[in-house]
Every structure is written in structure tokens, then in C-alpha cells.
Amino acid sequence: MPAPEGAREWDALVEATGRPHLLQSSGWARLKEATGWIAERYVLEDDRGRRGLAQLLVRRGAGGLAVAYASRGPICEPADLPAAIGALRTVAARHRTLALICDPEQPDDPTLRAALAEAGVSRSSVFVQPRRTLLLDPSREPDELLAAMRRKTRQYIRKAEREGVATEETTDLERFHRILRIVGERDRFAIHDLGYFRTLRDAFGERMHLLVARVGDEDAGTLLVVRIADRAWELFGGWSGAHAESRPFYLLKWRSLLRMRQLGVRRYDMWGLAEGPEDALAGVENFKLGFGGEIVEWIGLLETPVVRPLFPLWQLGARRRLAAARL
């Protein structure tokens, strides 16, 4: 059944699941509207009552052909996932849809894979959101968090403190973007323009946190974290390359964890580990793992034919274009 149309009402439903995700929030839908996606929201029910929620993003391309994407959805129990995707396939059929794609936070479990295959749902050969990530619990005592880290990571945090690295939270989006541009040039990756981050700020308001590490008068690193209920996601950031001997980015990550602890966060997602040695994240995975936490592997991108004669168009090219877009 369609969900309440109001953004606040929808977000309240998402938070009430106890497993909210920012990509299923109204704020994320608002951000994606800028690139042509339209949000449809559904409460998934059967004769036992509510079984899940799903925000479906739909984008139409040439000839009115559409892709329907439940980004980090549907939100439901693993046993309910095949039926939930089946219900979304039914509503997606109202469009000339190439494929319904979902990448829920569900474990990569053989039993679940078999149940999905029986329902006509297959794992894609590509992924859009990270399939592997690192989760930490900032609600633990700081000494416990430090003890769970690798020895070198603890040493570098303390070294940064001794050498006077300063960290602060800021609302200066231009400052954040200026640092991020330096990081992008240093590490050779493209970044979104300032307008994208303004829209992100407008969408999430005070739930978006910008943190900066500074050595003397020079900014040396930045992080952008979004928080919903007791969860937080580290979406953008990096080290500028300056003041390597002071280890500013180690301290920035640590202070980010402590800030989220203050705000009641119990699950902090470092947003992605490498899929393999050629993945762009391979170089930073070892750095992230130094902070301890739990490595999790989700089931990945799931794809389902909706209008079956159109499905080969998805397989032949559309899936790779979507995967290249990532966030």
C-alpha cells in the first residue's frame, strides 16, 4: 500500500523500524530529485500486518523507459525479502520498467539467495552501494574503543594530539568543499560540485555534520557524516596530504566517533571496503580497519525483470551506467 506522502511521516516510519537507513529517507529522495529520480513510498503488508517499508526511486530515460531502485531497501526481515521485492515488482510494472533493483542491508546468506532465486530475483554482476563495509559502535566507553583499535592507530591518534592537531565541527560548506577538492586532486577522484553538497545540507539540515582537522592555520582533512536516529554514515572526506608526520586524519576519525557518541549513535558506518585489489577503496581499507569494528558483507545488488522483454536492455548497458554513478 502507498505510504503517507509527508516527508516527516515517512521518516518517522523508517526510524520506527529500528534499522533506518539514510538512503531510505526523505532527505535522500530530495537529493536524488536533482538528477531526475522520483520517489514512491510503500508500506509492505500482508494478512499478518506490516512486513516492511520501501522507498522506490524511479527514473525515466529515453522512450519513457524506467529503472526502479530501492536503494538500501526494502527494510524488512530476511524471510520477508522475496515477498517484499515481489510486491515492489507489481507496482513497478505501472511503468515501462527495464528492471527493479534493490540492495538491502541483508546478509549474504545461501538460504536467502535460494529463496530469492525461487522468486525470480538474482544477484547483479555490479554493485551501486558498497557491498562490504565497516561498522563501529561509538556508544562504548572511549577506552574500550581505543583498546579495540590496532596499536599503530592508537599511537597515531595520540601523536596527533601531542603535536597539536586541532579538530572542529563547522557549518562552512565552502571550506569543506575546498578541502575535498584538494583531497580529490591528491587521490585522483572526481568530486561533486558545491551545489550537490548544498542540496545535501538542505535535505538533512542539522543531521549533517562537517568536521575539519587543522594543523596550525592549515586545514589538513575533512569528513562529512550524516546521522539518523542512532545510526551515522561517513559519506565523504579525506586527508589533504599535508602534515603527514602529525597524522591529522587519524585524530579526525577518532573525534568524529566521539562526536557521534555524544549524539547517541550506536552504529557508525565507515561506508565501504574494497571489493578486490583493483577497487579504488583498496588503498584506504587497511587504514579503516585499524579502527576496529565489524566487517559486514551485504547480499549485494538484486535485480528483477518487471517487463520481461525490456530486461535485456538493462543487462546490456543500463546496469553499468547506474553502477558508475554510485552515490
Backbone hydrogen bonds, N-H to C=O, Kabsch-Sander energy under -0.5 kcal/mol:
donor,donor_aa,acceptor,acceptor_aa,energy
3,A,41,R,-2.4
10,W,6,G,-2.3
11,D,7,A,-2.7
12,A,8,R,-2.2
13,L,9,E,-1.7
14,V,10,W,-2.4
15,E,11,D,-2.7
16,A,12,A,-1.9
17,T,13,L,-0.7
17,T,14,V,-1.0
18,G,15,E,-1.6
19,R,14,V,-0.5
24,Q,21,H,-1.8
25,S,22,L,-1.5
28,W,22,L,-0.5
29,A,25,S,-1.6
30,R,26,S,-2.2
31,L,27,G,-1.9
32,K,28,W,-2.4
33,E,29,A,-1.4
34,A,30,R,-0.5
34,A,31,L,-1.1
35,T,32,K,-1.6
36,G,33,E,-1.7
37,W,32,K,-1.8
38,I,58,V,-2.5
40,E,56,L,-2.8
42,Y,54,A,-2.5
43,V,1,M,-2.7
44,L,42,Y,-0.6
44,L,52,G,-3.0
45,E,43,V,-0.6
46,D,49,G,-2.1
49,G,46,D,-2.2
51,R,44,L,-4.0
52,G,44,L,-1.4
53,L,75,I,-1.8
54,A,42,Y,-2.1
56,L,40,E,-3.7
56,L,54,A,-0.7
57,L,55,Q,-0.6
57,L,69,Y,-3.0
58,V,38,I,-2.8
58,V,56,L,-0.5
59,R,67,V,-2.1
61,G,65,L,-3.6
64,G,61,G,-1.7
65,L,62,A,-1.5
66,A,96,R,-2.9
67,V,59,R,-2.0
68,A,99,A,-2.1
69,Y,57,L,-3.2
70,A,101,I,-2.8
71,S,69,Y,-1.0
72,R,70,A,-0.5
73,G,70,A,-1.7
75,I,53,L,-2.7
76,C,74,P,-0.8
77,E,51,R,-0.6
80,D,77,E,-1.3
81,L,77,E,-0.6
81,L,78,P,-1.4
84,A,80,D,-2.4
85,I,81,L,-2.6
86,G,82,P,-2.1
87,A,83,A,-2.2
88,L,84,A,-2.0
89,R,85,I,-2.4
90,T,86,G,-1.6
91,V,87,A,-1.6
92,A,88,L,-2.5
93,A,89,R,-1.2
94,R,91,V,-1.4
95,H,92,A,-1.9
96,R,64,G,-0.5
97,T,95,H,-1.9
98,L,66,A,-3.5
99,A,66,A,-0.6
100,L,304,T,-2.4
101,I,68,A,-2.9
101,I,99,A,-0.5
102,C,302,L,-2.3
103,D,70,A,-1.6
103,D,73,G,-0.6
106,Q,104,P,-2.0
108,D,297,E,-1.2
109,D,107,P,-1.8
113,R,109,D,-2.6
114,A,110,P,-2.2
115,A,111,T,-2.0
116,L,112,L,-2.4
117,A,113,R,-2.6
118,E,114,A,-2.1
119,A,115,A,-1.0
120,G,117,A,-1.6
121,V,116,L,-2.8
122,S,303,E,-2.2
124,S,301,L,-3.6
133,T,296,V,-2.1
135,L,294,E,-2.6
136,L,268,Y,-2.1
140,R,137,D,-1.4
144,E,141,E,-0.7
145,L,141,E,-2.2
146,L,142,P,-2.5
147,A,143,D,-2.2
148,A,144,E,-1.5
149,M,146,L,-1.2
150,R,290,G,-2.5
154,R,150,R,-2.1
155,Q,151,R,-2.4
156,Y,152,K,-2.6
157,I,153,T,-2.1
158,R,154,R,-2.2
159,K,155,Q,-2.4
160,A,156,Y,-2.4
161,E,157,I,-1.9
162,R,158,R,-2.5
163,E,159,K,-2.2
164,G,161,E,-1.3
165,V,160,A,-2.4
166,A,214,R,-3.0
168,E,212,V,-2.1
170,T,210,L,-2.5
173,L,171,T,-1.3
176,F,172,D,-2.0
177,H,173,L,-2.6
178,R,174,E,-2.3
179,I,175,R,-2.0
180,L,176,F,-2.5
181,R,177,H,-2.3
182,I,178,R,-1.4
183,V,179,I,-2.3
184,G,180,L,-2.8
185,E,181,R,-2.4
186,R,182,I,-2.5
187,D,183,V,-2.8
188,R,184,G,-1.1
189,F,184,G,-1.8
196,Y,193,D,-0.8
197,F,193,D,-1.1
198,R,194,L,-2.0
199,T,195,G,-2.2
200,L,196,Y,-2.2
201,R,197,F,-2.4
202,D,198,R,-2.6
203,A,199,T,-2.2
204,F,200,L,-1.9
205,G,201,R,-2.9
207,R,204,F,-2.3
208,M,205,G,-1.9
209,H,207,R,-0.5
209,H,225,V,-3.4
210,L,170,T,-0.7
211,L,209,H,-0.5
211,L,223,L,-2.6
212,V,168,E,-2.7
213,A,221,G,-2.3
214,R,166,A,-3.4
215,V,218,E,-2.8
216,G,214,R,-0.5
218,E,215,V,-2.0
220,A,213,A,-3.2
221,G,213,A,-1.1
222,T,238,G,-2.0
223,L,211,L,-2.2
224,L,236,F,-2.8
225,V,209,H,-2.6
226,V,233,W,-2.4
227,R,207,R,-2.4
228,I,231,R,-2.5
231,R,228,I,-2.3
232,A,267,R,-2.3
233,W,226,V,-2.6
234,E,269,D,-2.6
235,L,224,L,-1.9
235,L,233,W,-1.0
236,F,224,L,-1.2
238,G,222,T,-2.3
240,S,220,A,-2.6
246,S,243,H,-1.5
247,R,244,A,-1.3
250,Y,247,R,-0.5
251,L,247,R,-1.2
252,L,248,P,-2.0
253,K,249,F,-2.1
254,W,250,Y,-1.9
255,R,251,L,-2.9
256,S,252,L,-2.0
257,L,253,K,-2.1
258,L,254,W,-2.2
259,R,255,R,-2.3
260,M,256,S,-2.3
261,R,257,L,-2.0
262,Q,258,L,-2.0
263,L,259,R,-1.2
264,G,261,R,-1.7
265,V,260,M,-2.6
266,R,230,D,-3.0
267,R,230,D,-1.5
268,Y,136,L,-3.1
269,D,232,A,-2.9
269,D,267,R,-0.6
270,M,134,L,-2.6
270,M,268,Y,-0.6
273,L,132,R,-2.1
279,D,276,G,-1.5
282,A,279,D,-1.8
283,G,280,A,-0.6
284,V,281,L,-1.0
285,E,281,L,-1.4
286,N,282,A,-0.6
288,K,284,V,-2.3
289,L,285,E,-2.7
290,G,286,N,-0.9
290,G,287,F,-0.6
291,F,288,K,-2.2
292,G,289,L,-1.7
294,E,135,L,-3.0
296,V,133,T,-2.4
298,W,131,R,-3.1
299,I,106,Q,-2.2
302,L,102,C,-3.8
303,E,122,S,-3.1
304,T,100,L,-2.1
307,V,97,T,-1.3
308,R,306,V,-0.8
310,L,307,V,-2.5
311,F,307,V,-0.7
311,F,308,R,-1.3
313,L,310,L,-1.3
314,W,310,L,-0.9
314,W,311,F,-0.7
315,Q,311,F,-2.0
316,L,312,P,-2.4
317,G,313,L,-0.8
317,G,314,W,-0.6
318,A,313,L,-1.4
319,R,314,W,-2.2
321,R,317,G,-1.8
322,L,318,A,-2.1
323,A,319,R,-2.2
324,A,320,R,-2.0
325,A,321,R,-0.9
325,A,322,L,-0.8
326,R,322,L,-1.0
